[in-house]
Amino acid sequence: MHKELFSVFKAYDIRGESPQVIDAAFAANLGAAIVKSRNPKRVMVGRDMRLTSPELEKALVESLSSQGVEVVRIGLCSTPMFNVLLGLANPKFDLGVMITASHNPGKYNGFKFSNSDCVPIGLDSGMDKIRDAWPDQAPGELSVTKGSVTEDPTALDRYLDYVIKLANLPADMPEMKVVIDAGNGMGGHVLPRLLEKCPWIKAEQLYFDLDGNFPNHEANPIKPETLDVLRQRVKDTKATCGIAFDGDADRVGFVDEQGEQIKGDILTALFSSLQEKVKQGGRVLFDIRSSWSVPETVQATGGIPEIFPVGSAKIKNAMREKQAVFAGEVSMHYYFNELWNVESGDYAMLILLKSLAANNQPLSSMWKKIAHYFHSGEINFEVKDTKSVLSKLKDVYAAKATKVIEIDGIRCEFGDPKADKEAWWFNVRASNTEPLVRLNLEATTEELMRAKVKELTDLINS
């Protein structure tokens, strides 16, 4: 395979510029590589609203069916919709392929893969075999036999009916005024139908038009600058909260009634505190960048917290292995074991609104009871050699640390935040795709946090 094509195989999916690199010929060859490496009999295919998604879908479906594979097209869908439908159909399909580039800007596209039971397929779990089976011949020479291609017109309703039922909403849910920003992504396809089915949600709709150019802002709710309009509309309309989805609607962010963004790890803690399974001693996974507030909240709720490396595929697989009931990442992925350990922004939204109605208190009050520390957010540094940076940090800090965790880069903790006025920790990890190291740091005071960020910055750049 050409080096440029090889580079689009990332840790958890295929992603690259489209149509410059990922085009119809690429999709046709991908179909051939899938058949050669996995020999599936039935495959479910869905796509997002990106400009090249229709042609990629057409080429992939034709390639698979020309080789005898039965293909079911569910058409436009969010990633949660895709995953839940795959789980509901298990073991009907051997493989699911979702055409999307998640939250990436409009010039990108790609493919996500899942097994029939919603287990994601990454480079360390089968995508490497697809890559290594890449065909040498042109797509037009691949035809062997003809499989069937069918449509699934009920897909959206089946997904929403399942998620709404699972949320177990009271029959007397009060009207709730919210502002929802779909970011011109797939939330704009799913949410209008959800709002029809949940008329108690009175939503002002921002950027619901499907537009692969993302003309209003990047569909990435972790970035504060993408929430400017949402924040203002929440304050102007005195809404209960604001809700923002990423491009394929698997990640969801929230701003409270004051327009303040709630960080992803604090939302992990909040969602943990709302779930009966956690209260009954359930295990909760959280990523290595997360605040001390997460394990503290899980333990106070009655659950078992466990720190884990960053990465959707890793966490989903670990949830199965460890029988975790919930997991969350700073990136605003929230995974529910009742949804085959996959994320659903729609389900997370319903869970939170249900809790707001039951507790009769503002969202700001709920999350600020949890957030006790001062977090830097993620800071990226371009470096020549990520391994040498990590080694240097270990040499300087490991011996002085109260705890050292090396499951994903290095996390060094200093002191007990409940007992020490100047406790702090940092995590530095290498990017999977770029010559970057990423710093996250937290301290018991804002002054200490800022001082330690400068200290780590100077050392990383030295």
N, C-alpha and C positions, 0 to 999 in steps of 0.2 A: 504494500500500500504506500502511496505517496506520503511523504512526511507531513504535509499540510493536512491530509485526511486523517492520518494517524493521530494528530494533535487534538482533534475534536472529541476523542474518546476521553472523557473526564472520569473522575472517581465514581460518580453516581449516575451519569447519563452521557448522552452524546449532545454536544452543544457547540455551535460555531456560526460564523456569518453566513447568511442565506439571502440570495442564492449564490453568492460568490464561491462558497465551499460546499455547503449543504444544499443540493439542488435535486431535481427529479431523478437524474442519473444516480446520484448518491443513494436516494431512497430505494431505487430499483435494486441496486447492488446490495443494500442493506437487507432487503427481502431475501435475496439469494444467500447471503451470509447467515441469516437467521435459520433458514431451512437446512443449510449444510451443517451448522453447528448444533441445532436443537431439534430438528425434525418434528416441528409441531404439527398437529392435525387440525386444531381449531385455534384461531387467534382473534382477540377483540382489539379493534383499532379505534382510537378517538383522536380529536385534534382541538387546538385552541384557535383563536381568531387572527393569528399572525398572517401577514400578507402572503407568505409562501406556504402556509399550512395546507391549503386545498391541493396544490400541485404535489406536495410531498406525500400527502395521504393517497392521492390517486395513484402515484407511481408505486408506493409501497404495497397497496392493496392489489394492484395488477400483478406485481412481481410475486407476491405470496400466492395468489390464486392461480397464476400460471404454472405454479409448481405443485398444485393439488391441494393447497391449504384451504380449508373452509374459513372464511373471514366474515365477522360480524362488525359492521360499521355503526358506531353510536353517534358519529358526527361531532358537532360542536359540544364540548364538555369541559368542565373544570377538572383538575387533577383529582380532587376528592370525589367528585361524581364518578370519574373513571374507576378509581380504586374501589369504591364501595360497590359499584355494579359488578366488578370483577369478583369481589368477595361474595356477593349474593349469588353469583352464578357458579361458584366453585363446586365441583371440579369440571364444569362445562368446558372451560378453556385451558389450553396448555400454556398460553402466554398472552400478556396484554402489552400493547405498544401505544403510548401516548405521545402525540406530536406537539411539542411545546418547548419553549426556552425559559419557562418559569417567569421570573421577574426581570430577566435581562432586557436591555433596550430593543427597539423594534427591528434592528438590523440582524438580530440573531434568531436562530431556530434550532430545533433539536428533537431528540427522542428519549423517552423514559421507558424502562422495561420492568415488568413485574411478572412473577409466577402466578399461577391460578389462585393461590391463597394470599395474594397481595404482598408477598415477600419481594422487595425490590431487588433488581439485578444490577450490580455494579461491577467495576473492573475486577474485584476480587471474588466475585460470585457468579461469573458466567459471561459478562460483557466482553471480557478479554478473549473468550472463545469466539464470539461473534466477530470481533475485530480480526482475529487471526484466520478466520474462514473467508475473508474478503475475496470475492471472485476476481480473476484476471480477465475474463471475457466480458464483452459488452452486454448490457442488460437485454438487448434484443435476442440474444442467443440462448437465453435461459429457459425458454418454455419447454415444459415436459408434458404436463397434463393440466386439466382445468378444474379448479375447485370452485365452490359456490361463494357468492358475495351477497349478504343480506343486510338489510337496514333494521335498526331498532328504534322505532318512533316513540316508544313509551319510556325511553331511558331516563329522561329528566324527571318525570313524575314518579317513577319507581324509586329513584334516589332520594328525592325530597320527602316522599311519604315515609320512607324508612327512617331517615334522619329525624324528622319531626316526631314520629312515634317514639323513637329511642330517647329523645329529649324529655319525654314524659311530662309535658307541660300541663299545668292545671287548666281546667275548663274555663276558669274565671280569670285568665290572665288580664291584667289591666292594660289600658292603652298606654303605649310608651313611645314618646317622641325621640327619634334618633336621626342622625345624619350618617349616611353610608356612602363611602367613596369606593367605587369599583375600579377606578384607575384605567378605564377603557379596556379592562381585561375581562376574563371569563366570568367574573362575578356579575357582569352586566347581562350575561345569558341566564345564569342560575337564579339570581336574587329576585327579579321581577315575579317569577313563578312562586318562589318561596313567600314573598310578601302577599301574594294572592291567597296562599294557603294559611298565612298567619296575619289576618287583618288587624290584629291588635297592635302590630308594629306599624307605627305611623312614621314613615321614613322620608326624609328629604334625600333625593337621589343625586349624587354627584358623579358625572363621567360614567354613565351606564352604557353609552354607545360603544359597541365593539369596534376598536380601531387599533390595528397592529402598528400604527405609527406612534402610539402613546402621545398624543399631541398636547396633553395638559401637564403631565409629570410622569416620571418613571414610576411604574407600578411596584413600589418597594416600600412597604410601610415601616420598615426599621429605620429609614432615613427621615429625620425630623423635617427636612425641607419639603418632602412630598406631602406633608400634612397641613401645610399652611392654610389652605382654603377650608379644609375640614375643621380645623381648630376654630377658625373665625366663625364659621356657620353654626357650630355647636354653641358658642357664646352668644351669637346674635339671636338664635332661635330658642335659647334656654332649653336645649335638648338634654335628654338623660345622659347621652354619651355619643361619641363618634366612632365609627367602625371603618377600617380601611383594609382592602384586600390587595394582594399582589396579583401579578399577571395571570397566573393559572389558578388563583383563588385557594391555594392550599395553606398560605400563610395569612394571618389576620392580625392587625394591630388595633389598639383602642386608645382613644383620648377620653378623659373624664369630662364631667359637666363643666369644669373650669377651662377646658381646652388643653389640659396638660397631657402629654404623651406618657403612657405607661410602658416601661421597658419590658422586653420579652421575658427576662428571667423573673421579674416580679409578677408577671402574668402567669408564669409557670407555677409560682408559689400560690397565687390566688386560685387558679384552677384546681390545684391539689387540695386546697382547703375546702372546696365546694363539693367534693366527691365522696360519697358514702364508702366506696371501695377503699379509698385511702384511709378513712376513719376506722375501717375495720382491719387495719394493719397491712394495707396494700403497699407494694414497692413502687417508688417513683424514681425515674431516671431523669437527670438534669445534666446539661453539658458543662464542660470544664471552665467555661467563661462566666458561669453564673454566680450571682451574689450569695453571700452567706445566708441571706434571708430565705433562700429556697430550702436548704436542709433544715433550718430552724423551723420554718412553717410546716414542712412535712412531718417532722417529729412532733410538733405541738398538736398537729391534727390527729396523730396516731399512726402515721405511716412510716415506711422505711425508705429514707433517701439514699440514692447511690449516684455518685458522680460518674460521668462517661465521656468518651471522646465526642467531638463535634461530627455531625454527619447523619443525614436522614437514613441512609441504608444501614449504617452501623447501629443506630438506635432502634430502628424497627426490628432488626434481627435480635438485638439484645433483649428487647421486650419479650420476645417469644422464649428465649433461652432462660430468662430470669423470672418469667411470669409476672412482669410488671403490669400495673393497672393503668399507668399514665406516664407520659414523658413530655418534656418541653425543652426547647432550645431558645437561646437569646435571639436567634433569627426569626422567632415568632411562629415556628412550627410547633403544634400541640398534637400529641399522639394519644389516641384513646383505644384501649384494648377491646372495647365493645365494637369498634369499627375496624377490626382486623389489624389493630396497631398502626393504622394510618391516620393522617391528619385531615381535618375538615374544618375550614374556617366557618362554614355555615353552622355546624354543630356547636362549635365553640361559642359563637355568637348567641345561639339559643340558650346554652347553659348559663352564660353570664347574664343575659336579660332575665331569665327565670330567677336567678339568685337575687338580682336587683329588686325584682318585684316582691320576692319573699321576705327580704331583709328590710325593705322600706328605708334604705339609707343611700346616700349618694355614693357613686363609684369612687370618688376621691377619698372618702372615708374608709372604704373597704381596702384599697390598695396601700394607702399611707400607713395603715396599721401594720403592714408587712415590711415595708421598705425602711430599714433602719440605718443603712450605710450609704456611702458616697462612691459611686461607680464611675469610672472614666469613660465608659463606652469603648468600642473597639478602635484602636489607633494602628494604622498600617505604616510600615517602614520598608522602603526598597533597600535591599541588601545584596551584596555580591554572593555571599555564601551563608545560607540559613543555618547549616549545621554548626558552623563556627560561632555564630551568634548565640545559639542555644547552649553550646559548650561553654562559652565565656560566662553566660549568665549563671549556669550551674556552678561553675568554679567560684564565682563571687558570692552567691547567695545560699547555696544548698546547705552548707555547714551551719549557717546562722538561722535557718528556717525551723519553725516548729513542726512543719509537715512539708514533704516534697512529694508531688504526684507527677509521674512522667508517662501517663497514658496518651497524651496528646500535647506534644511540646513539653514544657515544664511549668508546673504551678507550684509556687513556694508560698507558704502561709507563715505569718509571723504573729504569734500571740493568739489569745482567745478573745474574740470580740465581745463576749459577755463579761469578761473580767478585766481586760486591758483597754485603757483609754486610747492607746495608740496601736491597735492591731491593724494589720493590713495583709493583703496578698496580691500576687500578680500571676498571670498566665501569659506566656509567650509561645506561640505555635507558628509553624511554617504554613504558608498557603499551599494548597494542593496543585494550583495551576499557575502561579506567578512567583517571581523571585522576591517574595515579601515575607516578613514576619508580622504577626498581628499581636498587639499588646492589649490585654484587659487587666484592669487594676482596680482594687476597691480598698477603702479604709474607713475607719470609724469616724473620721472628721474630714471635712472638705479640704481643710488646710493641709492635712497629712496626705490626702489623695493627690493633690496638686504637686506637692513637694516630691512625692515618690514617682509620679509620672515624669517629672523633669529629670530625676535621678536615672530612671530606666532609659529615658530618651537619650540622655547624654551617653550612657554606656553603650546602647545599641548603635548609635551613630559614630562612636569612637573607633 
